[in-house]
């Protein structure tokens, strides 16, 4: 399964991705909150941030297939405006609330503590791909036991589990978490895998214009999807390379090689080459 990784600004390199070639876009852009990503990408004023958001949206949306989908991570500060612009290009299916399970300690004394991110789920057409069976959550033994009456016997939903709701309670990655990398806003693999499994068909293509620590790339590779992504920060890009190489190693050696494209010259780990998405 191929993974094409670009160490550059997505707005500069997105033309390399053919229009109408991508099944799923997963975008986790800077939130405009002044985080240090090793550059000034998150230090734009509100007007500049929203103008930049419109630019990347307008550049990325044409890459989607006719039945493609897009998820975008945001916070309450800018999600209304960004969602409004996306609605001019796509249809909105859900606003998903990611409950980060932040411990009940500390926090502001001048407002209610913010413990969630806003995720927008958008599609290009009514016949968008969505595989609910791939992301069902199994019922626990107690729930199944409580549904032993004859009217429940043989019901598919009881055996395969329930459709995830639009509030996803998944813990943020603490510093001690085994999945954690050296990135300030890394997203849990559990969340991104749900997006990939539900909204990208097997063998389909995933695009991430802001790879960060590479969680979307890992999710795509692990589940047999093709991947193309961009990351501006060279240190974070190295993390992506490492994680993708490990994900590829986790699959059998008979899997297709991953490919890497970047501006600077560097030694390539096994499983990487210089070619396009295949």
RARAZI-V193628 format. One record per pair of residues at least 24 apart in sequence whose ideal C-beta (glycine too) atoms are under 10 Angstrom apart, sorted by the first residue. I is the first residue (numbers start at 1). J is the second residue. D is the distance in Angstrom with one decimal. If there is no record, write none. Layout:
i->I j->J d->D
i->I j->J d->D
//
This chain:
i->1 j->203 d->8.3
i->1 j->220 d->7.6
i->1 j->221 d->5.6
i->1 j->222 d->9.0
i->1 j->223 d->8.8
i->1 j->224 d->5.7
i->1 j->225 d->6.9
i->1 j->226 d->6.3
i->1 j->227 d->7.8
i->1 j->247 d->9.2
i->1 j->248 d->7.6
i->1 j->251 d->7.0
i->1 j->255 d->5.5
i->1 j->256 d->5.7
i->1 j->257 d->9.0
i->1 j->258 d->7.4
i->1 j->278 d->9.7
i->2 j->205 d->9.1
i->2 j->220 d->9.6
i->2 j->221 d->8.9
i->2 j->225 d->9.6
i->2 j->226 d->5.1
i->2 j->227 d->7.1
i->2 j->228 d->8.4
i->2 j->248 d->9.8
i->2 j->255 d->9.4
i->2 j->256 d->5.7
i->2 j->257 d->7.2
i->2 j->258 d->5.9
i->2 j->259 d->5.7
i->2 j->273 d->9.4
i->2 j->275 d->8.0
i->2 j->276 d->8.5
i->2 j->277 d->5.8
i->2 j->278 d->5.1
i->3 j->206 d->9.3
i->3 j->214 d->9.2
i->3 j->217 d->5.6
i->3 j->218 d->9.2
i->3 j->220 d->7.0
i->3 j->221 d->5.6
i->3 j->225 d->9.4
i->3 j->226 d->7.5
i->3 j->227 d->4.4
i->3 j->228 d->7.7
i->3 j->229 d->7.8
i->3 j->240 d->9.0
i->3 j->241 d->9.6
i->3 j->244 d->5.1
i->3 j->245 d->9.4
i->3 j->247 d->8.2
i->3 j->248 d->7.4
i->3 j->256 d->9.7
i->3 j->257 d->9.1
i->3 j->258 d->4.0
i->3 j->259 d->6.9
i->3 j->260 d->7.9
i->3 j->271 d->8.9
i->3 j->272 d->8.5
i->3 j->277 d->8.6
i->4 j->205 d->9.8
i->4 j->207 d->9.8
i->4 j->217 d->9.5
i->4 j->226 d->8.2
i->4 j->227 d->6.9
i->4 j->228 d->4.4
i->4 j->229 d->7.5
i->4 j->230 d->9.7
i->4 j->258 d->7.9
i->4 j->259 d->5.3
i->4 j->260 d->7.2
i->4 j->261 d->6.0
i->4 j->272 d->9.9
i->4 j->273 d->9.8
i->4 j->274 d->9.5
i->4 j->275 d->7.7
i->4 j->276 d->6.3
i->4 j->277 d->4.8
i->4 j->278 d->8.7
i->5 j->208 d->9.7
i->5 j->211 d->7.3
i->5 j->214 d->8.0
i->5 j->217 d->7.0
i->5 j->227 d->8.2
i->5 j->228 d->7.9
i->5 j->229 d->5.8
i->5 j->230 d->8.1
i->5 j->231 d->7.4
i->5 j->237 d->7.1
i->5 j->240 d->5.9
i->5 j->241 d->6.6
i->5 j->244 d->6.8
i->5 j->258 d->7.9
i->5 j->259 d->8.0
i->5 j->260 d->5.0
i->5 j->261 d->6.9
i->5 j->262 d->7.0
i->5 j->272 d->8.2
i->6 j->209 d->9.7
i->6 j->211 d->8.8
i->6 j->228 d->7.6
i->6 j->229 d->7.0
i->6 j->230 d->4.7
i->6 j->231 d->7.4
i->6 j->232 d->9.5
i->6 j->237 d->8.6
i->6 j->260 d->8.5
i->6 j->261 d->5.5
i->6 j->262 d->6.4
i->6 j->263 d->8.3
i->7 j->211 d->9.5
i->7 j->230 d->8.1
i->7 j->231 d->6.2
i->7 j->232 d->7.6
i->7 j->233 d->8.5
i->7 j->234 d->6.1
i->7 j->236 d->9.2
i->7 j->237 d->4.3
i->7 j->238 d->8.8
i->7 j->240 d->8.8
i->7 j->241 d->9.0
i->7 j->260 d->8.7
i->7 j->261 d->8.2
i->7 j->262 d->3.8
i->7 j->263 d->5.9
i->7 j->264 d->6.7
i->7 j->266 d->8.9
i->8 j->230 d->6.2
i->8 j->231 d->8.1
i->8 j->232 d->6.6
i->8 j->234 d->10.0
i->8 j->237 d->9.1
i->8 j->261 d->8.9
i->8 j->262 d->7.4
i->8 j->263 d->5.8
i->8 j->264 d->9.8
i->9 j->39 d->9.8
i->9 j->41 d->8.8
i->9 j->56 d->9.7
i->9 j->209 d->9.1
i->9 j->210 d->9.8
i->9 j->230 d->7.0
i->9 j->231 d->9.2
i->9 j->232 d->5.1
i->10 j->56 d->6.5
i->10 j->59 d->7.3
i->10 j->60 d->7.5
i->10 j->207 d->9.0
i->10 j->208 d->8.7
i->10 j->209 d->3.6
i->10 j->210 d->6.7
i->10 j->211 d->9.0
i->10 j->229 d->8.4
i->10 j->230 d->3.8
i->10 j->231 d->8.5
i->10 j->232 d->7.9
i->11 j->52 d->8.6
i->11 j->55 d->6.4
i->11 j->56 d->6.1
i->11 j->58 d->10.0
i->11 j->59 d->5.9
i->11 j->60 d->9.3
i->11 j->209 d->8.1
i->11 j->230 d->8.7
i->11 j->232 d->9.7
i->12 j->59 d->10.0
i->12 j->230 d->8.5
i->12 j->232 d->9.0
i->12 j->263 d->9.7
i->13 j->209 d->9.2
i->13 j->228 d->9.8
i->13 j->230 d->5.8
i->13 j->232 d->9.9
i->13 j->261 d->8.7
i->13 j->263 d->9.2
i->14 j->56 d->8.3
i->14 j->59 d->4.9
i->14 j->60 d->6.6
i->14 j->62 d->9.1
i->14 j->63 d->7.1
i->14 j->207 d->8.7
i->14 j->209 d->6.8
i->14 j->228 d->9.7
i->14 j->230 d->7.4
i->15 j->59 d->8.5
i->15 j->63 d->9.9
i->16 j->228 d->8.1
i->16 j->230 d->9.3
i->16 j->261 d->8.0
i->16 j->276 d->7.5
i->16 j->277 d->8.9
i->17 j->59 d->9.6
i->17 j->60 d->8.7
i->17 j->62 d->9.3
i->17 j->63 d->5.1
i->17 j->205 d->8.9
i->17 j->207 d->6.3
i->17 j->209 d->9.3
i->17 j->228 d->5.9
i->17 j->229 d->9.9
i->17 j->230 d->9.2
i->17 j->276 d->9.3
i->17 j->277 d->7.6
i->18 j->62 d->9.5
i->18 j->63 d->7.4
i->18 j->205 d->9.8
i->18 j->276 d->9.4
i->18 j->277 d->8.6
i->19 j->61 d->9.6
i->19 j->62 d->4.7
i->19 j->63 d->6.0
i->19 j->64 d->8.6
i->19 j->65 d->9.5
i->20 j->62 d->7.4
i->20 j->63 d->7.3
i->20 j->64 d->7.2
i->20 j->65 d->5.5
i->20 j->66 d->7.1
i->20 j->68 d->8.4
i->20 j->124 d->9.6
i->21 j->62 d->9.8
i->21 j->63 d->6.3
i->21 j->64 d->8.6
i->21 j->65 d->7.0
i->21 j->68 d->9.3
i->21 j->205 d->6.3
i->21 j->207 d->8.5
i->21 j->226 d->9.7
i->21 j->228 d->8.9
i->21 j->277 d->7.7
i->22 j->60 d->8.6
i->22 j->61 d->10.0
i->22 j->62 d->9.5
i->22 j->63 d->4.6
i->22 j->64 d->5.5
i->22 j->65 d->6.4
i->22 j->68 d->6.0
i->22 j->69 d->9.7
i->22 j->70 d->9.3
i->22 j->200 d->9.0
i->22 j->204 d->8.3
i->22 j->205 d->5.0
i->22 j->206 d->7.2
i->22 j->207 d->4.4
i->22 j->226 d->9.2
i->22 j->227 d->10.0
i->22 j->228 d->7.7
i->22 j->277 d->9.2
i->23 j->64 d->7.7
i->23 j->65 d->5.7
i->23 j->67 d->7.7
i->23 j->68 d->5.4
i->23 j->69 d->7.4
i->23 j->128 d->9.5
i->23 j->129 d->6.6
i->23 j->196 d->9.6
i->23 j->199 d->7.4
i->23 j->200 d->4.6
i->23 j->201 d->6.3
i->23 j->203 d->9.2
i->23 j->204 d->3.7
i->23 j->205 d->5.4
i->23 j->206 d->6.9
i->23 j->207 d->8.7
i->23 j->225 d->7.8
i->23 j->226 d->8.9
i->24 j->64 d->8.1
i->24 j->65 d->9.1
i->24 j->68 d->6.4
i->24 j->69 d->5.4
i->24 j->70 d->7.4
i->24 j->71 d->7.7
i->24 j->128 d->9.9
i->24 j->129 d->8.2
i->24 j->195 d->7.1
i->24 j->196 d->6.8
i->24 j->198 d->9.2
i->24 j->199 d->5.0
i->24 j->200 d->4.0
i->24 j->201 d->9.1
i->24 j->204 d->6.8
i->24 j->205 d->7.4
i->24 j->206 d->4.9
i->24 j->207 d->7.2
i->24 j->208 d->9.3
i->24 j->216 d->9.0
i->24 j->220 d->8.6
i->24 j->225 d->7.9
i->24 j->227 d->9.8
i->25 j->57 d->9.7
i->25 j->60 d->5.7
i->25 j->61 d->7.9
i->25 j->63 d->7.0
i->25 j->64 d->6.3
i->25 j->68 d->7.2
i->25 j->69 d->7.4
i->25 j->70 d->4.2
i->25 j->71 d->7.2
i->25 j->72 d->8.1
i->25 j->90 d->9.9
i->25 j->122 d->8.8
i->25 j->124 d->10.0
i->25 j->195 d->9.8
i->25 j->199 d->9.5
i->25 j->200 d->9.8
i->25 j->205 d->9.8
i->25 j->206 d->7.6
i->25 j->207 d->4.9
i->25 j->208 d->7.4
i->25 j->209 d->7.4
i->25 j->216 d->9.5
i->26 j->69 d->9.3
i->26 j->70 d->7.9
i->26 j->71 d->5.2
i->26 j->72 d->8.1
i->26 j->73 d->8.3
i->26 j->119 d->9.8
i->26 j->187 d->9.1
i->26 j->191 d->9.8
i->26 j->192 d->6.3
i->26 j->195 d->5.8
i->26 j->196 d->7.6
i->26 j->199 d->8.8
i->26 j->200 d->9.1
i->26 j->206 d->6.4
i->26 j->207 d->7.6
i->26 j->208 d->5.1
i->26 j->209 d->9.0
i->26 j->210 d->9.1
i->26 j->211 d->9.5
i->26 j->215 d->8.7
i->26 j->216 d->4.5
i->26 j->217 d->9.7
i->26 j->219 d->8.2
i->26 j->220 d->8.8
i->26 j->227 d->9.8
i->26 j->229 d->9.0
i->27 j->53 d->9.8
i->27 j->56 d->7.6
i->27 j->57 d->8.4
i->27 j->60 d->6.9
i->27 j->70 d->6.9
i->27 j->71 d->7.0
i->27 j->72 d->4.5
i->27 j->73 d->7.1
i->27 j->74 d->9.2
i->27 j->82 d->9.9
i->27 j->120 d->9.2
i->27 j->207 d->8.6
i->27 j->208 d->6.9
i->27 j->209 d->5.7
i->27 j->210 d->6.1
i->27 j->216 d->9.1
i->28 j->71 d->8.8
i->28 j->72 d->7.6
i->28 j->73 d->4.3
i->28 j->74 d->9.0
i->28 j->117 d->9.3
i->28 j->119 d->9.4
i->28 j->185 d->7.3
i->28 j->186 d->9.3
i->28 j->187 d->6.1
i->28 j->192 d->8.7
i->28 j->208 d->7.5
i->28 j->209 d->9.0
i->28 j->210 d->5.4
i->28 j->211 d->8.4
i->28 j->212 d->6.0
i->28 j->213 d->9.6
i->28 j->215 d->8.3
i->28 j->216 d->7.7
i->29 j->53 d->7.0
i->29 j->56 d->6.7
i->29 j->57 d->9.4
i->29 j->72 d->7.2
i->29 j->73 d->7.5
i->29 j->74 d->7.8
i->29 j->78 d->9.6
i->29 j->82 d->8.7
i->29 j->209 d->7.5
i->29 j->210 d->5.0
i->29 j->212 d->9.5
i->30 j->185 d->8.4
i->30 j->210 d->7.4
i->30 j->212 d->9.5
i->31 j->73 d->8.0
i->31 j->74 d->6.6
i->31 j->75 d->5.0
i->31 j->76 d->9.9
i->31 j->77 d->7.1
i->31 j->78 d->7.0
i->31 j->79 d->9.3
i->31 j->117 d->8.5
i->31 j->118 d->10.0
i->31 j->185 d->7.7
i->32 j->74 d->9.1
i->32 j->75 d->8.4
i->32 j->77 d->6.7
i->32 j->78 d->5.6
i->32 j->82 d->9.7
i->33 j->75 d->7.0
i->33 j->77 d->7.0
i->33 j->78 d->9.1
i->33 j->185 d->9.4
i->35 j->184 d->5.6
i->35 j->185 d->6.5
i->36 j->184 d->7.0
i->37 j->183 d->8.5
i->37 j->184 d->7.3
i->37 j->185 d->8.4
i->37 j->210 d->9.6
i->37 j->212 d->8.4
i->37 j->231 d->9.9
i->37 j->232 d->8.0
i->37 j->233 d->5.8
i->37 j->235 d->9.5
i->37 j->236 d->7.5
i->38 j->232 d->8.6
i->38 j->233 d->4.8
i->38 j->234 d->8.2
i->38 j->235 d->6.3
i->38 j->236 d->7.6
i->39 j->232 d->6.6
i->39 j->233 d->6.5
i->41 j->210 d->8.8
i->41 j->232 d->6.7
i->41 j->233 d->8.3
i->42 j->184 d->9.5
i->42 j->185 d->9.2
i->46 j->77 d->8.3
i->46 j->78 d->7.6
i->46 j->81 d->8.8
i->49 j->77 d->9.1
i->49 j->78 d->6.5
i->49 j->81 d->9.1
i->49 j->82 d->9.2
i->50 j->78 d->6.7
i->50 j->81 d->5.3
i->50 j->82 d->7.2
i->50 j->84 d->9.8
i->50 j->85 d->7.9
i->53 j->78 d->7.2
i->53 j->81 d->7.7
i->53 j->82 d->5.1
i->53 j->85 d->6.9
i->53 j->86 d->9.1
i->54 j->81 d->9.1
i->54 j->82 d->8.4
i->54 j->85 d->5.4
i->54 j->86 d->9.5
i->54 j->88 d->9.4
i->54 j->89 d->9.8
i->56 j->82 d->10.0
i->56 j->209 d->6.2
i->56 j->210 d->8.3
i->57 j->82 d->7.6
i->57 j->85 d->6.0
i->57 j->86 d->6.1
i->57 j->88 d->9.2
i->57 j->89 d->6.6
i->57 j->90 d->9.0
i->57 j->122 d->9.7
i->57 j->209 d->9.7
i->58 j->85 d->8.6
i->58 j->88 d->9.6
i->58 j->89 d->7.4
i->59 j->209 d->8.0
i->60 j->89 d->9.5
i->60 j->207 d->7.0
i->60 j->208 d->9.8
i->60 j->209 d->5.7
i->61 j->86 d->8.1
i->61 j->88 d->9.8
i->61 j->89 d->4.8
i->61 j->90 d->6.5
i->61 j->122 d->8.8
i->61 j->124 d->7.8
i->62 j->89 d->9.1
i->62 j->124 d->9.9
i->63 j->205 d->9.1
i->63 j->207 d->5.8
i->63 j->209 d->9.2
i->63 j->228 d->9.1
i->64 j->89 d->9.5
i->64 j->90 d->8.1
i->64 j->122 d->9.3
i->64 j->123 d->8.7
i->64 j->124 d->5.1
i->64 j->125 d->9.5
i->64 j->128 d->9.6
i->64 j->205 d->10.0
i->64 j->207 d->8.3
i->65 j->124 d->7.3
i->65 j->125 d->9.2
i->65 j->128 d->9.4
i->65 j->129 d->8.8
i->65 j->204 d->8.5
i->65 j->205 d->8.4
i->66 j->124 d->6.0
i->66 j->125 d->5.6
i->66 j->127 d->7.8
i->66 j->128 d->9.0
i->67 j->123 d->7.8
i->67 j->124 d->6.7
i->67 j->125 d->5.8
i->67 j->126 d->8.9
i->67 j->127 d->5.2
i->67 j->128 d->5.1
i->67 j->129 d->5.5
i->67 j->130 d->9.5
i->67 j->199 d->9.9
i->67 j->201 d->9.2
i->68 j->122 d->9.5
i->68 j->123 d->7.3
i->68 j->124 d->5.0
i->68 j->125 d->8.4
i->68 j->128 d->7.1
i->68 j->129 d->7.8
i->68 j->199 d->8.4
i->68 j->200 d->8.8
i->68 j->204 d->9.0
i->68 j->205 d->9.2
i->68 j->207 d->9.2
i->69 j->93 d->7.9
i->69 j->121 d->7.0
i->69 j->122 d->6.9
i->69 j->123 d->4.9
i->69 j->124 d->7.4
i->69 j->125 d->9.9
i->69 j->128 d->5.4
i->69 j->129 d->6.9
i->69 j->130 d->7.6
i->69 j->195 d->8.3
i->69 j->198 d->8.5
i->69 j->199 d->4.2
i->69 j->200 d->7.8
i->70 j->120 d->7.8
i->70 j->121 d->7.7
i->70 j->122 d->4.6
i->70 j->123 d->7.5
i->70 j->124 d->8.0
i->70 j->128 d->9.9
i->70 j->195 d->9.8
i->70 j->199 d->8.8
i->70 j->207 d->9.1
i->71 j->96 d->8.0
i->71 j->119 d->5.9
i->71 j->120 d->6.9
i->71 j->121 d->5.5
i->71 j->122 d->7.7
i->71 j->191 d->9.3
i->71 j->192 d->8.6
i->71 j->194 d->9.6
i->71 j->195 d->5.1
i->71 j->196 d->9.6
i->71 j->198 d->9.6
i->71 j->199 d->7.3
i->71 j->216 d->9.4
i->72 j->118 d->8.8
i->72 j->119 d->6.9
i->72 j->120 d->4.8
i->72 j->121 d->8.5
i->72 j->122 d->7.5
i->72 j->210 d->9.8
i->73 j->98 d->7.7
i->73 j->117 d->5.7
i->73 j->118 d->7.7
i->73 j->119 d->5.6
i->73 j->120 d->8.4
i->73 j->185 d->8.5
i->73 j->187 d->6.8
i->73 j->191 d->8.9
i->73 j->192 d->9.6
i->73 j->210 d->9.1
i->73 j->212 d->9.9
i->74 j->117 d->7.0
i->74 j->118 d->4.9
i->74 j->119 d->7.4
i->74 j->120 d->6.7
i->75 j->114 d->7.4
i->75 j->116 d->8.4
i->75 j->117 d->5.9
i->75 j->118 d->6.2
i->76 j->114 d->7.1
i->76 j->116 d->8.1
i->76 j->117 d->8.7
i->76 j->118 d->6.1
i->77 j->114 d->9.3
i->77 j->118 d->9.5
i->78 j->118 d->9.1
i->79 j->117 d->8.8
i->79 j->118 d->4.2
i->79 j->119 d->8.9
i->79 j->120 d->6.9
i->80 j->118 d->9.0
i->82 j->118 d->9.2
i->82 j->120 d->7.4
i->83 j->118 d->8.1
i->83 j->120 d->5.2
i->83 j->122 d->8.4
i->86 j->120 d->6.3
i->86 j->122 d->5.3
i->87 j->120 d->9.3
i->87 j->122 d->7.8
i->89 j->122 d->8.0
i->89 j->124 d->8.5
i->90 j->120 d->9.2
i->90 j->121 d->9.7
i->90 j->122 d->3.9
i->90 j->123 d->6.2
i->90 j->124 d->5.8
i->90 j->125 d->9.1
i->90 j->128 d->9.6
i->91 j->121 d->9.9
i->91 j->122 d->6.5
i->91 j->123 d->5.4
i->91 j->124 d->7.6
i->91 j->125 d->7.6
i->91 j->126 d->7.6
i->91 j->128 d->8.4
i->92 j->120 d->6.5
i->92 j->121 d->7.2
i->92 j->122 d->5.4
i->92 j->123 d->8.2
i->93 j->120 d->8.8
i->93 j->121 d->4.6
i->93 j->122 d->6.6
i->93 j->123 d->5.6
i->93 j->128 d->7.7
i->93 j->130 d->8.3
i->93 j->166 d->9.7
i->93 j->199 d->9.6
i->94 j->119 d->8.0
i->94 j->120 d->7.7
i->94 j->121 d->4.2
i->94 j->122 d->8.9
i->94 j->123 d->9.9
i->94 j->165 d->9.7
i->94 j->166 d->5.2
i->95 j->119 d->7.2
i->95 j->120 d->6.0
i->95 j->121 d->7.5
i->95 j->166 d->6.9
i->96 j->120 d->7.7
i->96 j->121 d->6.1
i->96 j->164 d->8.9
i->96 j->165 d->8.9
i->96 j->166 d->5.0
i->96 j->167 d->7.5
i->96 j->168 d->6.0
i->96 j->191 d->9.0
i->96 j->194 d->9.6
i->96 j->195 d->9.4
i->97 j->165 d->9.4
i->97 j->166 d->6.6
i->97 j->167 d->4.7
i->97 j->168 d->7.1
i->97 j->169 d->9.0
i->98 j->167 d->8.2
i->98 j->168 d->5.1
i->98 j->169 d->8.2
i->98 j->170 d->6.7
i->98 j->172 d->8.9
i->98 j->187 d->8.5
i->98 j->188 d->8.8
i->98 j->191 d->6.5
i->99 j->167 d->6.0
i->99 j->168 d->6.7
i->99 j->169 d->4.3
i->99 j->170 d->7.4
i->99 j->171 d->9.1
i->99 j->172 d->9.7
i->100 j->168 d->9.6
i->100 j->169 d->8.6
i->100 j->170 d->7.6
i->100 j->171 d->7.0
i->100 j->172 d->4.2
i->100 j->173 d->9.5
i->100 j->188 d->9.1
i->101 j->169 d->6.2
i->101 j->170 d->7.1
i->101 j->171 d->4.2
i->101 j->172 d->6.7
i->101 j->174 d->9.9
i->102 j->171 d->8.8
i->102 j->172 d->6.9
i->103 j->171 d->9.7
i->103 j->172 d->10.0
i->103 j->174 d->9.4
i->115 j->172 d->9.2
i->116 j->167 d->8.5
i->116 j->168 d->9.4
i->116 j->169 d->9.6
i->117 j->168 d->9.5
i->117 j->172 d->9.3
i->117 j->185 d->9.3
i->117 j->187 d->8.6
i->117 j->191 d->9.4
i->119 j->166 d->9.0
i->119 j->168 d->7.8
i->119 j->187 d->9.8
i->119 j->191 d->8.1
i->119 j->195 d->8.6
i->121 j->166 d->8.6
i->121 j->195 d->8.3
i->121 j->198 d->9.2
i->121 j->199 d->8.0
i->123 j->199 d->8.4
i->128 j->199 d->7.5
i->129 j->198 d->8.4
i->129 j->199 d->6.1
i->129 j->200 d->7.1
i->129 j->201 d->5.5
i->129 j->204 d->7.7
i->130 j->198 d->5.8
i->130 j->199 d->6.2
i->131 j->197 d->6.7
i->131 j->198 d->5.7
i->131 j->199 d->7.8
i->131 j->200 d->8.8
i->131 j->201 d->7.4
i->131 j->202 d->9.1
i->132 j->160 d->9.4
i->132 j->161 d->9.9
i->132 j->162 d->9.6
i->132 j->163 d->5.3
i->132 j->164 d->8.6
i->132 j->197 d->9.8
i->132 j->198 d->6.8
i->133 j->160 d->6.3
i->133 j->161 d->8.8
i->133 j->163 d->9.3
i->133 j->197 d->9.5
i->133 j->198 d->9.4
i->134 j->193 d->9.7
i->134 j->194 d->8.7
i->134 j->196 d->9.1
i->134 j->197 d->4.1
i->134 j->198 d->6.1
i->134 j->199 d->9.5
i->134 j->200 d->9.8
i->134 j->201 d->9.8
i->134 j->202 d->9.3
i->134 j->223 d->8.9
i->135 j->161 d->9.0
i->135 j->163 d->7.8
i->135 j->164 d->5.9
i->135 j->193 d->8.5
i->135 j->194 d->5.1
i->135 j->195 d->8.8
i->135 j->196 d->9.5
i->135 j->197 d->5.2
i->135 j->198 d->4.7
i->135 j->199 d->9.3
i->136 j->160 d->5.1
i->136 j->161 d->3.6
i->136 j->162 d->6.2
i->136 j->163 d->6.4
i->136 j->164 d->7.7
i->136 j->198 d->9.9
i->137 j->161 d->4.9
i->137 j->162 d->5.6
i->137 j->163 d->8.0
i->137 j->164 d->5.9
i->137 j->165 d->9.3
i->137 j->194 d->9.7
i->138 j->162 d->8.5
i->163 j->198 d->9.7
i->164 j->194 d->6.7
i->164 j->198 d->8.4
i->168 j->194 d->7.5
i->170 j->194 d->9.0
i->173 j->213 d->9.3
i->173 j->215 d->9.5
i->179 j->213 d->9.4
i->179 j->215 d->8.5
i->179 j->218 d->9.4
i->179 j->243 d->9.7
i->180 j->213 d->8.8
i->181 j->212 d->8.9
i->181 j->213 d->4.4
i->181 j->214 d->8.0
i->181 j->215 d->8.8
i->181 j->236 d->8.5
i->181 j->239 d->5.1
i->181 j->240 d->9.2
i->181 j->242 d->8.5
i->181 j->243 d->7.2
i->182 j->213 d->8.0
i->182 j->235 d->7.7
i->182 j->236 d->8.3
i->182 j->238 d->9.9
i->182 j->239 d->6.7
i->183 j->211 d->9.9
i->183 j->212 d->5.5
i->183 j->213 d->4.0
i->183 j->214 d->8.8
i->183 j->215 d->9.1
i->183 j->233 d->9.0
i->183 j->235 d->9.0
i->183 j->236 d->6.0
i->183 j->239 d->6.6
i->183 j->240 d->9.7
i->184 j->212 d->9.0
i->184 j->213 d->9.5
i->184 j->236 d->9.9
i->185 j->210 d->9.9
i->185 j->212 d->6.7
i->185 j->213 d->8.5
i->186 j->212 d->6.5
i->186 j->213 d->4.5
i->186 j->214 d->9.1
i->186 j->215 d->6.5
i->186 j->236 d->9.7
i->186 j->239 d->9.1
i->187 j->212 d->7.6
i->187 j->213 d->8.0
i->187 j->215 d->5.2
i->187 j->216 d->8.2
i->187 j->219 d->9.7
i->188 j->215 d->7.6
i->189 j->215 d->5.6
i->189 j->216 d->9.4
i->189 j->218 d->6.4
i->189 j->219 d->6.2
i->189 j->222 d->8.3
i->189 j->243 d->9.8
i->190 j->215 d->9.8
i->190 j->219 d->9.4
i->191 j->215 d->8.3
i->191 j->219 d->9.1
i->192 j->216 d->5.3
i->192 j->217 d->9.4
i->192 j->218 d->8.0
i->192 j->219 d->4.5
i->192 j->220 d->8.8
i->193 j->218 d->8.7
i->193 j->219 d->4.6
i->193 j->220 d->9.3
i->193 j->222 d->7.3
i->193 j->223 d->6.9
i->194 j->219 d->8.8
i->195 j->219 d->7.6
i->196 j->220 d->5.8
i->196 j->221 d->9.9
i->196 j->222 d->8.5
i->196 j->223 d->5.6
i->196 j->224 d->9.7
i->196 j->225 d->6.0
i->196 j->227 d->9.4
i->197 j->223 d->6.2
i->197 j->225 d->9.2
i->200 j->224 d->9.7
i->200 j->225 d->5.2
i->200 j->226 d->9.1
i->200 j->227 d->9.7
i->201 j->225 d->8.2
i->205 j->277 d->6.6
i->207 j->277 d->9.3
i->208 j->240 d->9.5
i->210 j->236 d->9.7
i->211 j->236 d->7.2
i->211 j->237 d->7.5
i->211 j->239 d->9.1
i->211 j->240 d->5.2
i->211 j->243 d->9.8
i->211 j->244 d->9.6
i->212 j->236 d->6.0
i->212 j->237 d->9.8
i->212 j->239 d->8.4
i->212 j->240 d->7.9
i->213 j->237 d->10.0
i->213 j->239 d->5.3
i->213 j->240 d->6.8
i->213 j->242 d->9.8
i->213 j->243 d->7.0
i->214 j->238 d->9.8
i->214 j->239 d->6.2
i->214 j->240 d->3.3
i->214 j->241 d->7.9
i->214 j->242 d->8.2
i->214 j->243 d->4.6
i->214 j->244 d->6.1
i->214 j->247 d->8.8
i->215 j->240 d->9.1
i->215 j->243 d->7.9
i->216 j->240 d->9.5
i->217 j->241 d->9.4
i->217 j->243 d->7.0
i->217 j->244 d->5.0
i->217 j->247 d->7.5
i->217 j->258 d->8.9
i->218 j->243 d->5.2
i->218 j->244 d->6.6
i->218 j->246 d->8.0
i->218 j->247 d->4.7
i->218 j->248 d->9.6
i->218 j->250 d->9.3
i->219 j->247 d->8.6
i->220 j->244 d->9.1
i->220 j->247 d->8.6
i->221 j->245 d->9.6
i->221 j->246 d->9.4
i->221 j->247 d->4.2
i->221 j->248 d->5.9
i->221 j->250 d->8.2
i->221 j->251 d->7.1
i->221 j->255 d->8.6
i->221 j->258 d->7.1
i->222 j->247 d->5.4
i->222 j->248 d->9.4
i->222 j->250 d->6.9
i->222 j->251 d->7.6
i->223 j->247 d->9.8
i->223 j->251 d->9.9
i->224 j->251 d->8.2
i->224 j->255 d->8.5
i->226 j->256 d->9.0
i->226 j->258 d->9.8
i->226 j->277 d->5.8
i->226 j->278 d->7.5
i->227 j->258 d->8.2
i->227 j->277 d->7.9
i->228 j->259 d->9.5
i->228 j->261 d->9.3
i->228 j->276 d->8.5
i->228 j->277 d->5.0
i->231 j->262 d->9.4
i->234 j->262 d->8.6
i->234 j->263 d->9.3
i->234 j->264 d->7.2
i->234 j->266 d->9.4
i->237 j->262 d->7.0
i->237 j->264 d->9.3
i->237 j->266 d->9.6
i->238 j->266 d->8.6
i->241 j->266 d->8.7
i->241 j->268 d->8.6
i->241 j->269 d->6.7
i->241 j->271 d->10.0
i->241 j->272 d->7.3
i->242 j->269 d->7.9
i->244 j->269 d->9.1
i->244 j->271 d->8.2
i->244 j->272 d->8.2
i->245 j->269 d->4.8
i->245 j->270 d->7.3
i->245 j->271 d->5.8
i->245 j->272 d->7.1
i->246 j->271 d->9.9
i->247 j->271 d->9.7
i->248 j->272 d->8.7
//
